[in-house]
Amino acid sequence: QVQLVESGGGLVQAGGSLRLSCVASGSTTSINPMGWYYQAPGKQREFIATFTSGGGTNYADSVKGRFTISRDKNTVYLQMSRLKPEDKGVYYCDLRKMVGTSVYQYWGQGTQVTVSS
């Protein structure tokens, strides 16, 4: 089993910054790709940023130049800068694990980010 625990959310003014963390534990290694999604109130979960299986990074267009994903072993970070009110939501980290030809995706419980205008 894999456990993911996010932290670092909170209330910030528009234009401010936050750094989210997600620690993976259990049956996982540092090579499992990890990333971040967010869910705005009343909307579906959306992709924000991720490490790929090849070690590269991908970002949603809406956060390019403002958010940076980084990783240290089993912890993935999301540095969020120049936050906007529309960035408000619950941020989830994910971890993808390949077993044979199947990919299993695990989720954390989420951390709330609120951006005041």
N, C-alpha and C positions, 0 to 999 in steps of 0.2 A: 504494500500500500504506500501511497504517497500523500504527504500532508504539506499543505502550503498555508503560510500565515503571513498576511499583509499587515503593514503598519505605516504610519506616517501621514495619514489623512488628517484633515482638519478644516478650519475656516481661514480663508485668506482673502485679502482684497484683490480686486482686479489689478493685474500688472505685477502681482507678487509671485512668489515661488514656493514650491513644496517639493520634498523628496520622499517618494514612496519606497518602501522596502518589502521584499517578499522572500521568506526563508523556506526552502524546500527541505523536507526530511523524509525518512523512510526509505523505501526501495527506489532510490534515484541516484544518479551520478551527475557530475558537472557537465557531461556532454549532452544531457537531455535539453532540447531547446525550451526556452522559457520566454514568456512575453506578458504583455499587459492589454487588457480590454477595459472599456468603461461602459456603464449603463446609465443613461440619463433618465430622470423620472418619467415613467410612462412609455419608455422606448426600449427597443431591443438592445442587447449587448453588442458593442461595436469594437472592432480592432483598433488598437492604438499603436503598439510597437512590439517588435519581437526580435529575438535572435533566431536565425535559421539553423537548420541542422549542419550547414556548412560553416557556421560561425559568423556569418554576416548579419546585418541588421536591416529591418524593414520598418517603415513608419507610415501611418496614415497621413494623407496630404494635409489634413487639418492641424497636425501637430509638428510637421517638419519645420525645423529651425527653432522650435520652442521647447520641445521635449527631447530628452536624451536617455536612452536605455543603456545600462551598463550591468556588469555581472562580476561577482567575485565568488568563485566556486558555486555553492548552492544557494547563493543569495542574488536576486536580481533587483535592480534599482530603476526607478523612473524619476529623473530629475525634470521637474516641470517648471518652466519659466514663462513670464509674460502671460499669466493665466487670465482667462476670459470668463465671464459669467456662464457662457455656454459649455465650459469645461466641467461644470458642476455635475456630480454623479457619484456612483459607486464604482471604484476601480478594483478590478480583479486581476490577479496574475494567473497564468496558466503554465502548465508543464506538459510537454508531449513526450510520450515514451513509446518506442516502437518495440513490439513483441512479435517476432516472426514478420508477417506481412501486415499486421494490424497496428494502428496507431491509437494509443489511449491518451486521452486528454483529461488532465486533472485541474481542478479549480480551487482557489482559496475562498475564504468567506467574504472577502471584499473589505475595502476601507473607503469611508465616505469623504469626498472632497466637496467643499462648498466655497464658491467664489462670489463675494459680494461686489456689487457694482458701485 
